[in-house]
């Protein structure tokens, strides 16, 4: 499609050239203009050409005014060839810019005026092949303008639809992130509540033995200190996410990386074999990290099961000094778009990783398939 600014510039150039040609013909002492007077014919030439610049905004009024000027110029004896080009431009403007009713009305007026000119010519013996080409040109120009108008409207409709879909996608992505944050908040809420329960139980045990068994009391205090630190860490994270009112967590034990074999077996029974490999020295992780690591693996395997086709998957867990690395890959045929575009699991994984200050990468694997790699800080062992 031609840009509107370029189209207006081209129309301006054509109109100016027509006006110049008309004035040259009028003022070149052509006898045909003596009857009406050169000044009047020059004014009519301007009235026929300059209004065409406004035809995009007011196609029907401009067309009627230009046709009236052409008719008057013919009555006064004008025979400049530029009049034909003016009529062609007017007919195109009616097709390209006039509405569903104004376009046919203007085209009908043009047809009536042409019939008023051509019928007497035919009666006087003018050949038909001198009349039909002009009609064919005008019909073709009007049809071209109508088609371009339809194309512009279709392009505008598709553009609006694309913008609407983009807004809907952004809204859906934000909603997915909000729901995932709410889910994380509920899970962390349970972890903090568990930590507080452990502290209370250890404090009760320490009070009972503080006078008789200092060693046991010291162990209870150490447990209180460790549990309290972990609880405060999870509480800080809890304050960083949104809590979704009205939802309650289930009563099942919260899973962690120790539950990966069960998860692999469940995914395998659904049709995609999964292997799990552990590297490094396994150690207990902070409860929030352990839970989020499991959820990341779970979501990545779920995406692979949906989009990878007939494939196998592998899960690698590497314990570092103060991090844990997760690698979930498959050898399927799913593309980047199919793995990430259909749902919002990746947005949820990113939100979990961001919460703990980690990093995540997702995309095609080095040997095909799809790979998710996430690194979560765990603190010093």
C-alpha positions as CSV (number, residue, x, y, z in Angstrom):
1,X,0.0,0.0,0.0
2,X,1.2,3.5,-0.9
3,X,1.9,5.7,2.1
4,X,-0.8,8.5,2.6
5,X,1.9,11.2,2.6
6,X,3.4,10.0,-0.7
7,X,-0.1,9.6,-2.3
8,X,-1.0,13.2,-1.3
9,X,2.3,14.5,-2.8
10,X,1.7,12.6,-6.1
11,X,-1.8,14.0,-6.3
12,X,-0.6,17.5,-5.7
13,X,2.0,17.2,-8.5
14,X,-0.6,15.9,-10.9
15,X,-3.1,18.6,-10.1
16,X,-0.5,21.4,-10.4
17,X,0.6,20.0,-13.8
18,X,-3.0,19.9,-15.1
19,X,-3.5,23.5,-14.0
20,X,-0.3,24.6,-15.7
21,X,-1.3,22.8,-18.9
22,X,-4.8,24.3,-18.8
23,X,-3.5,27.8,-18.4
24,X,-1.0,27.4,-21.2
25,X,-3.7,26.2,-23.5
26,X,-6.1,29.0,-22.5
27,X,-3.5,31.8,-22.8
28,X,-1.9,30.5,-26.0
29,X,-4.4,32.4,-28.2
30,X,-6.4,29.4,-29.1
31,X,-9.6,30.6,-30.9
32,X,-11.8,28.1,-29.0
33,X,-11.6,30.3,-25.9
34,X,-12.6,33.6,-27.5
35,X,-16.3,33.1,-27.1
36,X,-16.2,32.7,-23.3
37,X,-13.3,34.9,-22.6
38,X,-9.9,33.8,-21.5
39,X,-10.2,35.1,-18.0
40,X,-13.4,33.1,-17.3
41,X,-12.0,30.0,-18.9
42,X,-8.8,30.4,-16.8
43,X,-10.9,30.7,-13.6
44,X,-12.9,27.6,-14.6
45,X,-9.7,25.7,-15.2
46,X,-8.6,26.5,-11.6
47,X,-12.1,25.5,-10.4
48,X,-11.8,22.1,-12.2
49,X,-8.3,21.2,-10.9
50,X,-7.6,22.7,-7.5
51,X,-10.6,21.2,-5.6
52,X,-9.3,17.7,-6.5
53,X,-6.8,18.2,-3.7
54,X,-9.7,18.0,-1.2
55,X,-11.3,15.0,-2.8
56,X,-9.9,12.6,-0.2
57,X,-11.9,14.4,2.6
58,X,-15.0,15.4,0.6
59,X,-15.2,13.2,-2.5
60,X,-18.8,13.7,-3.5
61,X,-19.0,17.5,-3.1
62,X,-15.7,18.0,-4.8
63,X,-16.8,15.7,-7.7
64,X,-20.1,17.6,-8.2
65,X,-18.3,20.9,-8.1
66,X,-15.6,19.9,-10.6
67,X,-18.2,18.3,-12.9
68,X,-20.2,21.5,-12.8
69,X,-17.1,23.5,-13.8
70,X,-16.3,21.0,-16.6
71,X,-19.9,21.3,-18.0
72,X,-19.8,25.1,-17.9
73,X,-16.4,25.2,-19.6
74,X,-17.8,22.9,-22.3
75,X,-20.8,25.2,-22.8
76,X,-18.5,28.2,-23.1
77,X,-16.6,26.5,-25.9
78,X,-13.6,25.1,-24.0
79,X,-12.0,22.0,-25.6
80,X,-8.8,21.5,-23.7
81,X,-7.7,17.9,-23.4
82,X,-7.0,18.3,-19.7
83,X,-10.7,18.1,-19.0
84,X,-10.7,14.4,-19.7
85,X,-7.9,13.9,-17.1
86,X,-9.9,15.9,-14.6
87,X,-12.9,13.6,-15.0
88,X,-10.6,10.5,-14.6
89,X,-9.2,11.9,-11.3
90,X,-12.7,12.7,-10.1
91,X,-14.0,9.2,-10.9
92,X,-11.0,7.6,-9.1
93,X,-11.6,9.8,-6.0
94,X,-15.2,8.7,-5.9
95,X,-14.2,5.0,-6.0
96,X,-11.3,5.3,-3.6
97,X,-12.7,7.7,-1.0
98,X,-16.5,8.0,-1.2
99,X,-18.8,6.0,1.0
100,X,-21.1,3.2,0.1
101,X,-23.8,5.6,-1.1
102,X,-21.9,8.6,-2.2
103,X,-19.6,6.6,-4.6
104,X,-22.4,5.2,-6.7
105,X,-24.3,8.6,-6.7
106,X,-21.2,10.4,-8.0
107,X,-20.5,7.7,-10.6
108,X,-24.1,8.0,-11.7
109,X,-23.8,11.8,-12.2
110,X,-20.6,11.2,-14.3
111,X,-22.4,8.6,-16.4
112,X,-25.4,11.0,-17.1
113,X,-23.0,13.8,-18.2
114,X,-21.1,11.4,-20.5
115,X,-24.3,10.1,-22.0
116,X,-25.4,13.7,-22.7
117,X,-22.1,14.2,-24.6
118,X,-21.8,10.8,-26.3
119,X,-25.4,10.2,-27.5
120,X,-25.4,13.3,-29.8
121,X,-22.0,12.2,-31.1
122,X,-23.3,8.8,-32.0
123,X,-26.3,10.2,-33.7
124,X,-24.1,12.4,-35.7
125,X,-22.3,9.3,-36.9
126,X,-19.3,9.0,-34.6
127,X,-17.9,5.5,-34.6
128,X,-18.7,3.4,-31.5
129,X,-15.0,2.5,-31.0
130,X,-14.3,6.1,-30.3
131,X,-16.8,6.2,-27.5
132,X,-16.4,2.8,-25.7
133,X,-12.7,3.2,-24.8
134,X,-13.5,6.2,-22.7
135,X,-16.2,4.4,-20.8
136,X,-13.9,1.4,-20.3
137,X,-11.2,3.6,-18.8
138,X,-13.7,5.3,-16.4
139,X,-15.2,2.0,-15.3
140,X,-11.7,0.6,-14.7
141,X,-10.6,3.6,-12.8
142,X,-13.7,3.6,-10.6
143,X,-13.3,-0.2,-9.9
144,X,-9.6,0.3,-9.1
145,X,-10.4,3.0,-6.6
146,X,-13.1,0.9,-5.0
147,X,-10.8,-2.0,-4.7
148,X,-8.1,0.1,-3.1
149,X,-10.6,1.5,-0.6
150,X,-11.6,-2.0,0.4
151,X,-7.9,-2.9,0.8
152,X,-7.3,0.1,3.0
153,X,-10.2,-0.8,5.2
154,X,-9.1,-4.4,5.4
155,X,-5.5,-3.4,6.3
156,X,-6.8,-1.0,9.0
157,X,-9.1,-3.8,10.4
158,X,-6.3,-6.3,10.5
159,X,-4.0,-3.7,12.2
160,X,-6.6,-3.0,14.8
161,X,-7.1,-6.7,15.4
162,X,-3.3,-7.3,15.7
163,X,-3.1,-4.5,18.3
164,X,-6.0,-6.0,20.2
165,X,-4.5,-9.4,20.2
166,X,-1.2,-8.0,21.4
167,X,-3.0,-6.2,24.3
168,X,-4.9,-9.4,25.1
169,X,-1.6,-11.4,25.2
170,X,0.0,-8.8,27.5
171,X,-3.0,-8.9,29.8
172,X,-3.0,-12.7,29.8
173,X,0.8,-12.8,30.6
174,X,0.3,-10.3,33.4
175,X,-2.6,-12.4,34.8
176,X,-0.5,-15.5,34.6
177,X,2.3,-13.8,36.5
178,X,-0.1,-12.5,39.2
179,X,-1.6,-16.0,39.6
180,X,1.8,-17.6,39.9
181,X,2.9,-15.0,42.5
182,X,-0.3,-15.7,44.4
183,X,0.4,-19.4,44.3
184,X,4.0,-18.8,45.5
185,X,2.6,-16.6,48.3
186,X,0.3,-19.3,49.5
187,X,3.1,-21.9,49.5
188,X,5.5,-19.6,51.4
189,X,2.7,-18.8,53.8
190,X,2.5,-22.5,54.7
191,X,6.3,-22.8,55.0
192,X,6.4,-19.8,57.4
193,X,3.5,-21.3,59.4
194,X,5.4,-24.6,59.6
195,X,8.6,-22.8,60.8
196,X,6.7,-21.0,63.5
197,X,5.1,-24.3,64.7
198,X,8.6,-25.9,64.9
199,X,9.9,-22.9,66.9
200,X,7.0,-23.2,69.4
201,X,7.6,-27.0,69.8
202,X,11.3,-26.6,70.3
203,X,10.8,-23.8,72.8
204,X,8.4,-26.0,74.8
205,X,10.9,-28.9,74.7
206,X,13.8,-26.5,75.8
207,X,11.8,-25.2,78.7
208,X,11.2,-28.7,80.0
209,X,14.9,-29.7,80.0
210,X,16.7,-26.4,80.6
211,X,17.3,-27.3,84.3
212,X,18.1,-31.0,83.9
213,X,19.7,-31.4,80.5
214,X,21.6,-28.3,79.3
215,X,22.8,-30.1,76.2
216,X,19.3,-30.9,75.0
217,X,18.2,-27.4,75.8
218,X,21.1,-26.0,73.8
219,X,20.1,-28.2,70.9
220,X,16.5,-26.9,71.1
221,X,17.8,-23.3,71.1
222,X,20.0,-24.0,68.1
223,X,17.0,-25.5,66.3
224,X,14.9,-22.5,67.2
225,X,17.7,-20.2,65.8
226,X,18.0,-22.1,62.5
227,X,14.2,-22.4,62.0
228,X,13.7,-18.8,62.9
229,X,16.3,-17.6,60.3
230,X,14.7,-19.8,57.6
231,X,11.3,-18.5,58.6
232,X,12.4,-14.9,58.4
233,X,13.9,-15.5,55.0
234,X,10.7,-17.0,53.7
235,X,8.6,-14.2,55.3
236,X,10.6,-11.6,53.5
237,X,9.9,-13.4,50.2
238,X,6.3,-13.7,51.2
239,X,6.1,-9.9,51.5
240,X,7.5,-9.6,48.0
241,X,4.7,-11.3,46.3
242,X,0.9,-10.8,46.1
243,X,-1.5,-12.8,48.2
244,X,-4.6,-13.8,46.3
245,X,-7.6,-13.5,48.7
246,X,-10.0,-16.4,48.7
247,X,-7.6,-19.2,47.8
248,X,-6.4,-21.7,50.2
249,X,-3.6,-24.2,49.8
250,X,-4.2,-27.9,49.7
251,X,-3.4,-30.2,52.6
252,X,-0.9,-32.4,50.8
253,X,2.8,-32.2,51.9
254,X,4.7,-29.6,49.9
255,X,7.0,-31.4,47.4
256,X,10.7,-30.7,46.9
257,X,13.6,-32.1,44.8
258,X,13.3,-35.4,46.8
259,X,10.1,-35.9,45.0
260,X,11.6,-35.8,41.5
261,X,11.6,-39.6,41.0
262,X,7.9,-39.6,41.7
263,X,7.4,-36.8,39.2
264,X,9.5,-38.5,36.6
265,X,7.5,-41.7,37.0
266,X,4.2,-39.8,36.6
267,X,5.4,-38.0,33.5
268,X,6.7,-41.3,32.1
269,X,3.3,-42.9,32.6
270,X,1.8,-40.1,30.6
271,X,3.9,-41.0,27.6
272,X,7.3,-39.3,27.9
273,X,10.1,-41.2,29.6
274,X,12.2,-39.1,32.0
275,X,15.7,-39.6,33.4
276,X,16.9,-37.8,36.5
277,X,20.6,-37.2,37.2
278,X,22.0,-35.7,40.4
279,X,25.5,-34.1,40.5
280,X,27.3,-32.6,43.4
281,X,26.8,-33.2,47.1
282,X,23.1,-33.4,47.9
283,X,22.1,-31.4,50.9
284,X,19.0,-30.0,52.5
285,X,17.9,-26.8,50.8
286,X,15.9,-23.8,52.2
287,X,12.2,-24.8,52.0
288,X,11.3,-22.1,49.5
289,X,14.2,-22.9,47.2
290,X,13.4,-26.6,47.4
291,X,9.8,-26.1,46.5
292,X,10.4,-23.6,43.7
293,X,13.1,-25.9,42.2
294,X,10.6,-28.7,42.1
295,X,7.9,-26.5,40.6
296,X,10.3,-25.3,37.8
297,X,11.1,-28.9,36.9
298,X,7.4,-29.8,37.0
299,X,6.3,-26.9,34.7
300,X,9.2,-27.6,32.3
301,X,8.2,-31.3,32.0
302,X,4.6,-30.4,31.6
303,X,5.4,-28.0,28.7
304,X,7.6,-30.8,27.1
305,X,4.8,-33.3,27.5
306,X,2.4,-30.9,25.7
307,X,4.5,-29.7,22.9
308,X,7.5,-32.0,22.3
309,X,5.6,-34.8,20.6
310,X,7.0,-38.3,20.9
311,X,10.1,-37.6,22.9
312,X,12.2,-38.4,26.0
313,X,13.2,-35.9,28.6
314,X,16.1,-35.6,31.1
315,X,16.4,-33.6,34.3
316,X,19.8,-32.7,35.7
317,X,20.3,-31.2,39.2
318,X,23.7,-29.9,40.1
319,X,24.5,-28.8,43.7
320,X,27.0,-26.0,43.7
321,X,28.7,-24.3,46.7
322,X,25.9,-21.8,47.1
323,X,23.6,-22.5,44.1
324,X,21.6,-25.2,42.5
325,X,21.3,-25.6,38.8
326,X,18.4,-27.2,37.0
327,X,18.6,-28.5,33.4
328,X,15.4,-29.8,31.9
329,X,15.7,-30.9,28.2
330,X,13.8,-33.0,25.7
331,X,14.6,-34.3,22.2
332,X,11.2,-33.6,20.7
333,X,10.1,-31.5,17.8
334,X,8.5,-28.6,19.6
335,X,9.6,-25.2,18.5
336,X,10.3,-22.2,20.7
337,X,6.9,-20.7,19.8
338,X,5.0,-23.9,20.7
339,X,6.9,-24.3,24.0
340,X,6.4,-20.7,25.1
341,X,3.5,-19.2,23.1
342,X,0.6,-21.5,24.0
343,X,0.5,-21.0,27.8
344,X,2.2,-19.0,30.5
345,X,4.3,-21.6,32.3
346,X,7.5,-19.9,31.4
347,X,6.3,-16.7,32.9
348,X,5.6,-18.5,36.1
349,X,9.1,-20.1,36.1
350,X,10.7,-16.7,35.5
351,X,8.7,-15.2,38.4
352,X,9.9,-17.9,40.8
353,X,13.5,-17.5,39.7
354,X,13.3,-13.7,40.0
355,X,11.9,-14.0,43.5
356,X,15.0,-15.8,44.6
357,X,17.4,-13.7,42.6
358,X,18.4,-16.4,40.2
359,X,18.6,-16.7,36.4
360,X,16.7,-18.7,33.8
361,X,17.2,-19.5,30.1
362,X,14.8,-21.2,27.8
363,X,15.1,-22.1,24.1
364,X,16.1,-24.7,21.6
365,X,18.7,-27.2,22.8
366,X,22.2,-27.5,21.3
367,X,21.2,-30.8,19.6
368,X,17.5,-30.1,19.0
369,X,14.5,-30.2,21.3
370,X,14.0,-27.7,24.0
371,X,16.1,-26.8,27.0
372,X,15.3,-24.9,30.2
373,X,18.2,-24.0,32.5
374,X,17.7,-22.3,35.8
375,X,20.1,-21.4,38.6
376,X,18.8,-20.6,42.1
377,X,21.0,-19.2,45.0
378,X,20.8,-21.5,48.0
379,X,23.2,-19.7,50.4
380,X,26.3,-21.4,52.0
381,X,25.7,-25.0,53.1
